[in-house]
């Protein structure tokens, strides 16, 4: 929901998604081209600054959105740095710290961080419908994009259904004790399964009624100054990539 | 307002589970008319609507548009569905897209129109339902009444000749109902044939030119509201008569005749106006 909120309210909401997409892509290319962890960190910093200062996303919200993926990154870095070995000669478990591989691990994790900020930039500045239409222009298969469209919309419909059902259950003490909660939760899941089935049928009929015979086609948003925006974004992205080539 | 635009000839429909949802219904919808379809839950209103748009095909009998039987081929359906616009009851089961503008564009895009034409139609349709300011908003941030209006816009953008609405007033508050009535009046003035399924007898009595009453899949009555809705069998099927009609009749029993050149009041406002006129008349005498 936080991502959603930022995507619709940020300063660059009405900048062409092609511009934002190419900037994000340049960021990822730069992340891979970065020769040292320091350069990769610099790229990450630039991308985060673009999101926070450029698009005007509140820093606290940025951190809250970034927290879960950062946690995953931390976990994987730890698993790379620390190795548990049970094959020691005395039968015990020994902990190894990766010594000679440390520079490589630093390189990989900083690179991941830069990629993460590049993706966050796109996700926080561009509403999903825009991203989908961007992917459509990149000739991604229709089926995949239709699934994305429907998933995105039904996410909200179903979360509302979950909320309503849970409220109704709580109103009749459905979550009073642990046993009752488990039963209510089962009821909720069962009820939701039926709703999903009924809704998919209703969607199908509604689509037919509006003359649909396959792919879901919608009008794409038009953007003012998009050519200019794309040039600026591409130039900024180019500078990032150039930085990685110049810096060690 | 003459000439038929849509005919049902002995249309029957049996669902796969064996229920007879429609049982040899024959009726005519007049071009440019406002028709209200009434009947208790499960009477077959929605099933009939699904036939009008070609989603369901009658088990027996046939439907005709301007006297020609419906063509159920792919091309025929494309044509029919762009001429008969169907708006369902629950907005959340017919809005697929994330943003308002996108969703309204769905029908015209399916019709294969050029982008510039689609863009124009979408803006016009949103303007007609008073949602032009919300074009870029995500659908899930709209209120229930706004979602209903977006659904109507989605069908209007296809520029149909006939607009079919399944319970459009259900779940709307009084002011939203008034806004909807204003939209319907506008469409009527523009010549749109409108068919509405509703449980709101008072709305049907005030709005419709024709009423259709269904009971257990059968056509119970079809005609002008002043006659049909006061019939005893219709009253027992629907469980009530329009309030305005009841009051008018009670007043006439105590000697107050609200008839104005033979025209009886049909809506609350008309009733109040007639009572005021009557009071003034007595005051003058």
Interface residues (C-beta under 8 A of the other chain):
Chain A: X4 X8 X127 X128 X129 X149 X150 X152 X153 X156 X157 X160 X199 X202 X203 X205 X206 X207 X208 X209 X210 X211 X212 X213 X216 X217 X218 X219 X221 X222
Chain B: X50 X53 X55 X74 X77 X78 X81 X82 X85 X86 X88 X90 X92 X93 X94 X95 X96 X97 X98 X99 X101 X102 X103 X105 X106 X107 X108 X109 X110 X111 X115 X118 X119 X122 X136 X138 X139 X140 X154 X155 X158
